[in-house]
Amino acid sequence: EPEAERRVSHYVDPVTALLRVEVKRGRNIMNLDDDGGSDPYCEVALVDPKGVRPEQTQATHYIDDATDPEWDRAFNFIVAKPYVDHLVLRVYDYDGATSFDDLIGMAKIPIHELDVYKGTKRPPDERWITLVDKEGNDRNKDGEVYGDVCVRAYLDEEYFEHLHGGNATAEVGRMTVDVLRATDLPKDTTTFAVVKMGPYWTRLPSVENSSKPAWKQRLRYPVFEPAARCTVALFEGTASSCKFLGRVKLQLSTMEDGVRYAGSFQLMARDPSSGEIKKTCKLECGMQFNYKNGGSLVARKYLEPTLPDKWYFSPMSDEEKERMIKAHKNMIVERMKHSSPPVNETVSKELLEFSKHEVNIGSIKSSIARIQRLTAGFDKIGSGLTYALSWESIPATALTQCYIVYLIYKPNMFMPSLLCLVALYSLALFPSRYGRVLQRMEADEWLSQGLPFPPPTEEEERRKKEAEEERKRKEEEEEEARKKAEEEEKKLAKLEGDAEKNRADREKRLEEKKKKREAEEKKRKEAEERANAPKEAFNWESINPLASLQKQMDEVFAMITMSQNILDEAASCAERVAGVLSW
């Protein structure tokens, strides 16, 4: 709909749930081999009955010669209302790497028929599911049953409740967002703004061929989680193809009741060609958070954990949590892409901060810079102490000396007086809290690049270049001296070499025999471990060198992503601690 881009459009995050499938064991699994039993494994698949979305599959290991296999494996998927997908279990007979595995039987369960797990007590019971063939028969032509699989499968709508706005029945306030206009665009172009407040999205109309687009829109949203964030982002282009120009974002926890935070904020975005942060334009907007019932509901909400209880009683591994949160965001991106008007993937990923789940060196640099900026406060403390003790100000140094003499006679007053100074410093910051909130709304030019300070001046660059040339010259001299020393050592070694040669050969033969014994022992232990370890079903990717390389790259990317998330959490934690004193 071309006209849809010229009107205000509202969206909401899908209500998601955890689908947990625990494959326990099999019973009377049909024997397709000539020996004691099949080599069965179970594949768990989430299937779209319309065939629009690709299957999501995970599989257990296979067990040799078993009619009653014990798998005891658990798999997690993420689904969203309305529940239209099917859970499909397929049991295969593993036939090795040289042939295709034979399907023994399968079972199909509509997701909406599964039990919904509520609370933290015992989850739904296990149940036996009968395997059938593609025609729906539970026996073959000879009357042999395909077998049964014991499975515990259920939906948990509370586990990811915090990802889509929390409990929607407990409103704690109202958020008002005013989006006025953009200025300082370099040329006439088509632009549109998108607002995200908690689970709610609003796409403002596209303004065509203007360097000063104006919307003058006031939007109101219910607030269920005061720890949520409000983001206003600006994009250039159309719904199908657009470019990110920048965003203004603000944590609701920094806002006072009924105070309007407004201004003209500089937007910045990363240039994809150079990787540098560049100023794009300015955006005039305002935000106001009105508490409900005088703030009592907000205060009560702050006393509750941000995450659901199940994140603590039934925790997932860090890797699994990361995978599920990324899958949740991918689902939102897909849903928004197929809405009307469609929300471009670029828009969704920017507002969902998708870069946190991908390798992003800029994010790592930014986190380090945030920590450096906080630790720079210790330099200010050092400068203050130097000023107080250096007699640059006679009254200040005289008072400091008197205080030191007082502490000599009253050492027990050191900690109370120190805490008193911290409290006074915090009180001194109270009047300027409004300005600091406005600063947080605007992107930090250097911090966004991961630089704690502005780029070096020409003089600093010249000194750096001279120091680099001096370092290279010294390295060349050291290398020349090292080569001369090596030549002299070689001459001496040649004279001594003949006498040592026979002894070295004897030692080499002994070393080779020792290594050979160690290698044989290692092979024997590895063979025992392989025999006792669970056997994973073969897939053709395991003999594809490109697929193997891609798997290794995925593991490296996952490790880097986790590292950047840890750094981001550390920087956020340090900022929150500092924020306790800075209002």
DAKA-V429037 format. One record per residue. N is the residue number from 1. RES is the residue in one small letter. D_FIRST is the distance of its C-alpha to the first C-alpha in Angstrom with 2 decimals. Layout:
N & RES & D_FIRST
N & RES & D_FIRST
This chain:
1 & e & 0.00
2 & p & 3.81
3 & e & 5.40
4 & a & 5.31
5 & e & 7.61
6 & r & 9.79
7 & r & 10.93
8 & v & 13.24
9 & s & 12.24
10 & h & 15.20
11 & y & 16.22
12 & v & 19.68
13 & d & 21.74
14 & p & 22.57
15 & v & 26.12
16 & t & 28.05
17 & a & 31.49
18 & l & 34.22
19 & l & 35.12
20 & r & 38.74
21 & v & 40.55
22 & e & 44.31
23 & v & 45.89
24 & k & 49.56
25 & r & 51.59
26 & g & 51.97
27 & r & 54.53
28 & n & 56.08
29 & i & 53.70
30 & m & 54.51
31 & n & 56.75
32 & l & 55.44
33 & d & 58.09
34 & d & 61.81
35 & d & 62.94
36 & g & 62.81
37 & g & 59.09
38 & s & 55.59
39 & d & 54.11
40 & p & 51.14
41 & y & 48.15
42 & c & 45.08
43 & e & 41.49
44 & v & 38.95
45 & a & 35.32
46 & l & 32.07
47 & v & 30.11
48 & d & 26.58
49 & p & 27.33
50 & k & 24.03
51 & g & 24.89
52 & v & 21.63
53 & r & 23.52
54 & p & 26.88
55 & e & 30.10
56 & q & 31.84
57 & t & 35.57
58 & q & 38.83
59 & a & 42.35
60 & t & 45.89
61 & h & 48.96
62 & y & 51.05
63 & i & 54.56
64 & d & 57.37
65 & d & 59.05
66 & a & 57.74
67 & t & 57.20
68 & d & 56.67
69 & p & 54.74
70 & e & 54.17
71 & w & 50.91
72 & d & 50.20
73 & r & 46.92
74 & a & 43.95
75 & f & 40.28
76 & n & 37.36
77 & f & 33.66
78 & i & 30.77
79 & v & 28.50
80 & a & 25.94
81 & k & 25.39
82 & p & 24.73
83 & y & 27.48
84 & v & 26.50
85 & d & 28.31
86 & h & 31.82
87 & l & 34.85
88 & v & 36.81
89 & l & 40.42
90 & r & 42.01
91 & v & 45.71
92 & y & 46.90
93 & d & 50.36
94 & y & 50.57
95 & d & 52.24
96 & g & 52.35
97 & a & 50.78
98 & t & 51.93
99 & s & 50.14
100 & f & 47.09
101 & d & 47.45
102 & d & 47.99
103 & l & 45.83
104 & i & 48.23
105 & g & 45.85
106 & m & 42.62
107 & a & 41.20
108 & k & 37.70
109 & i & 36.88
110 & p & 33.59
111 & i & 32.79
112 & h & 32.44
113 & e & 36.07
114 & l & 37.52
115 & d & 39.53
116 & v & 38.14
117 & y & 40.61
118 & k & 41.23
119 & g & 43.77
120 & t & 46.09
121 & k & 48.58
122 & r & 49.02
123 & p & 45.85
124 & p & 45.49
125 & d & 48.25
126 & e & 48.28
127 & r & 48.09
128 & w & 49.07
129 & i & 46.42
130 & t & 47.64
131 & l & 46.44
132 & v & 45.46
133 & d & 44.71
134 & k & 41.53
135 & e & 42.75
136 & g & 43.33
137 & n & 47.14
138 & d & 49.11
139 & r & 52.01
140 & n & 52.56
141 & k & 54.63
142 & d & 57.85
143 & g & 57.01
144 & e & 56.49
145 & v & 53.95
146 & y & 51.22
147 & g & 51.87
148 & d & 50.28
149 & v & 48.49
150 & c & 49.00
151 & v & 45.77
152 & r & 44.70
153 & a & 40.90
154 & y & 39.14
155 & l & 36.13
156 & d & 36.70
157 & e & 34.06
158 & e & 36.22
159 & y & 36.73
160 & f & 33.36
161 & e & 32.90
162 & h & 33.17
163 & l & 30.22
164 & h & 27.70
165 & g & 29.26
166 & g & 32.56
167 & n & 33.82
168 & a & 31.23
169 & t & 34.05
170 & a & 36.01
171 & e & 34.28
172 & v & 36.47
173 & g & 34.73
174 & r & 31.71
175 & m & 29.97
176 & t & 28.68
177 & v & 26.62
178 & d & 26.28
179 & v & 24.06
180 & l & 25.29
181 & r & 24.84
182 & a & 25.37
183 & t & 28.20
184 & d & 30.10
185 & l & 27.23
186 & p & 28.96
187 & k & 26.58
188 & d & 23.65
189 & t & 20.47
190 & t & 16.97
191 & t & 17.45
192 & f & 16.10
193 & a & 18.25
194 & v & 18.18
195 & v & 20.89
196 & k & 22.47
197 & m & 25.23
198 & g & 26.87
199 & p & 24.45
200 & y & 21.79
201 & w & 18.90
202 & t & 17.04
203 & r & 14.45
204 & l & 15.13
205 & p & 12.97
206 & s & 13.12
207 & v & 16.07
208 & e & 16.26
209 & n & 19.64
210 & s & 21.96
211 & s & 24.90
212 & k & 25.21
213 & p & 21.82
214 & a & 22.32
215 & w & 20.45
216 & k & 23.43
217 & q & 21.94
218 & r & 24.30
219 & l & 23.30
220 & r & 25.71
221 & y & 26.06
222 & p & 28.81
223 & v & 31.09
224 & f & 32.77
225 & e & 34.16
226 & p & 35.85
227 & a & 35.98
228 & a & 32.17
229 & r & 30.58
230 & c & 28.04
231 & t & 26.04
232 & v & 24.02
233 & a & 22.59
234 & l & 21.28
235 & f & 19.21
236 & e & 18.84
237 & g & 15.91
238 & t & 12.20
239 & a & 10.50
240 & s & 11.69
241 & s & 15.08
242 & c & 17.00
243 & k & 20.66
244 & f & 22.49
245 & l & 24.46
246 & g & 26.31
247 & r & 26.50
248 & v & 28.71
249 & k & 29.85
250 & l & 32.52
251 & q & 34.36
252 & l & 34.74
253 & s & 38.39
254 & t & 39.22
255 & m & 38.15
256 & e & 40.63
257 & d & 40.06
258 & g & 38.52
259 & v & 38.75
260 & r & 35.83
261 & y & 35.36
262 & a & 33.71
263 & g & 33.98
264 & s & 32.58
265 & f & 32.18
266 & q & 32.43
267 & l & 29.66
268 & m & 30.66
269 & a & 29.21
270 & r & 30.88
271 & d & 30.96
272 & p & 30.19
273 & s & 32.68
274 & s & 35.64
275 & g & 34.91
276 & e & 35.96
277 & i & 34.46
278 & k & 33.40
279 & k & 32.57
280 & t & 29.11
281 & c & 28.81
282 & k & 29.58
283 & l & 27.51
284 & e & 28.78
285 & c & 28.20
286 & g & 30.31
287 & m & 30.86
288 & q & 33.12
289 & f & 34.24
290 & n & 36.02
291 & y & 38.26
292 & k & 38.75
293 & n & 42.34
294 & g & 43.80
295 & g & 42.75
296 & s & 44.75
297 & l & 41.77
298 & v & 40.76
299 & a & 44.38
300 & r & 44.55
301 & k & 41.40
302 & y & 42.98
303 & l & 45.97
304 & e & 43.91
305 & p & 43.03
306 & t & 39.51
307 & l & 39.30
308 & p & 39.86
309 & d & 43.44
310 & k & 42.67
311 & w & 42.01
312 & y & 45.72
313 & f & 47.22
314 & s & 45.32
315 & p & 44.45
316 & m & 42.67
317 & s & 43.78
318 & d & 42.15
319 & e & 40.67
320 & e & 39.20
321 & k & 37.74
322 & e & 36.12
323 & r & 34.70
324 & m & 33.31
325 & i & 31.75
326 & k & 30.08
327 & a & 28.84
328 & h & 27.47
329 & k & 25.51
330 & n & 24.29
331 & m & 23.01
332 & i & 21.05
333 & v & 19.60
334 & e & 18.51
335 & r & 17.04
336 & m & 15.05
337 & k & 13.83
338 & h & 12.32
339 & s & 10.78
340 & s & 7.33
341 & p & 6.72
342 & p & 9.45
343 & v & 12.72
344 & n & 14.49
345 & e & 17.91
346 & t & 19.65
347 & v & 18.48
348 & s & 19.52
349 & k & 22.80
350 & e & 23.79
351 & l & 23.38
352 & l & 25.10
353 & e & 27.80
354 & f & 27.55
355 & s & 30.18
356 & k & 32.82
357 & h & 32.50
358 & e & 32.75
359 & v & 35.65
360 & n & 35.41
361 & i & 38.66
362 & g & 37.28
363 & s & 36.99
364 & i & 40.63
365 & k & 41.82
366 & s & 39.98
367 & s & 41.62
368 & i & 45.00
369 & a & 44.51
370 & r & 43.67
371 & i & 46.92
372 & q & 48.82
373 & r & 47.61
374 & l & 48.92
375 & t & 52.21
376 & a & 52.62
377 & g & 53.63
378 & f & 56.91
379 & d & 57.67
380 & k & 57.43
381 & i & 59.85
382 & g & 62.20
383 & s & 62.03
384 & g & 62.82
385 & l & 65.82
386 & t & 67.06
387 & y & 66.83
388 & a & 68.65
389 & l & 71.52
390 & s & 71.97
391 & w & 73.62
392 & e & 71.00
393 & s & 71.00
394 & i & 74.48
395 & p & 73.52
396 & a & 70.67
397 & t & 72.93
398 & a & 75.85
399 & l & 73.75
400 & t & 72.47
401 & q & 76.08
402 & c & 77.18
403 & y & 74.38
404 & i & 75.46
405 & v & 79.09
406 & y & 77.95
407 & l & 76.15
408 & i & 79.30
409 & y & 81.19
410 & k & 78.27
411 & p & 76.26
412 & n & 74.78
413 & m & 72.81
414 & f & 70.78
415 & m & 67.88
416 & p & 67.69
417 & s & 67.75
418 & l & 65.08
419 & l & 62.75
420 & c & 63.56
421 & l & 62.51
422 & v & 59.19
423 & a & 58.57
424 & l & 59.52
425 & y & 57.20
426 & s & 54.32
427 & l & 55.18
428 & a & 55.25
429 & l & 51.61
430 & f & 50.49
431 & p & 50.01
432 & s & 47.73
433 & r & 45.33
434 & y & 42.53
435 & g & 42.56
436 & r & 42.47
437 & v & 39.35
438 & l & 37.61
439 & q & 38.91
440 & r & 37.40
441 & m & 33.92
442 & e & 34.13
443 & a & 34.20
444 & d & 37.71
445 & e & 37.75
446 & w & 40.69
447 & l & 40.00
448 & s & 36.53
449 & q & 38.37
450 & g & 40.90
451 & l & 43.60
452 & p & 45.73
453 & f & 47.01
454 & p & 45.94
455 & p & 46.65
456 & p & 50.34
457 & t & 51.85
458 & e & 53.42
459 & e & 56.87
460 & e & 55.78
461 & e & 54.22
462 & r & 57.53
463 & r & 59.60
464 & k & 57.36
465 & k & 57.81
466 & e & 61.60
467 & a & 61.81
468 & e & 59.87
469 & e & 62.29
470 & e & 65.27
471 & r & 64.00
472 & k & 63.57
473 & r & 67.11
474 & k & 68.62
475 & e & 66.82
476 & e & 68.23
477 & e & 71.74
478 & e & 71.47
479 & e & 70.24
480 & e & 73.22
481 & a & 75.67
482 & r & 74.16
483 & k & 74.56
484 & k & 78.26
485 & a & 78.88
486 & e & 77.30
487 & e & 79.57
488 & e & 82.64
489 & e & 81.58
490 & k & 81.09
491 & k & 84.62
492 & l & 86.06
493 & a & 83.98
494 & k & 85.24
495 & l & 88.82
496 & e & 88.15
497 & g & 85.83
498 & d & 88.57
499 & a & 90.23
500 & e & 87.00
501 & k & 85.71
502 & n & 87.73
503 & r & 86.88
504 & a & 83.16
505 & d & 83.17
506 & r & 84.80
507 & e & 82.29
508 & k & 79.40
509 & r & 80.64
510 & l & 80.98
511 & e & 77.47
512 & e & 76.04
513 & k & 77.76
514 & k & 76.44
515 & k & 72.84
516 & k & 73.22
517 & r & 74.44
518 & e & 71.56
519 & a & 68.98
520 & e & 70.50
521 & e & 70.46
522 & k & 66.80
523 & k & 65.83
524 & r & 67.76
525 & k & 65.98
526 & e & 62.53
527 & a & 63.39
528 & e & 64.40
529 & e & 61.19
530 & r & 59.06
531 & a & 61.07
532 & n & 60.53
533 & a & 56.88
534 & p & 53.93
535 & k & 52.80
536 & e & 49.11
537 & a & 47.70
538 & f & 47.44
539 & n & 44.17
540 & w & 43.93
541 & e & 42.52
542 & s & 45.96
543 & i & 47.55
544 & n & 44.74
545 & p & 45.86
546 & l & 42.35
547 & a & 41.09
548 & s & 44.15
549 & l & 43.52
550 & q & 39.87
551 & k & 41.16
552 & q & 43.62
553 & m & 40.98
554 & d & 38.80
555 & e & 41.89
556 & v & 42.58
557 & f & 39.02
558 & a & 39.25
559 & m & 42.58
560 & i & 41.30
561 & t & 38.25
562 & m & 40.65
563 & s & 42.93
564 & q & 40.25
565 & n & 39.23
566 & i & 42.90
567 & l & 43.27
568 & d & 40.21
569 & e & 41.69
570 & a & 45.08
571 & a & 43.74
572 & s & 41.79
573 & c & 44.95
574 & a & 47.09
575 & e & 44.70
576 & r & 44.80
577 & v & 48.59
578 & a & 48.79
579 & g & 46.32
580 & v & 48.81
581 & l & 51.14
582 & s & 48.64
583 & w & 46.89
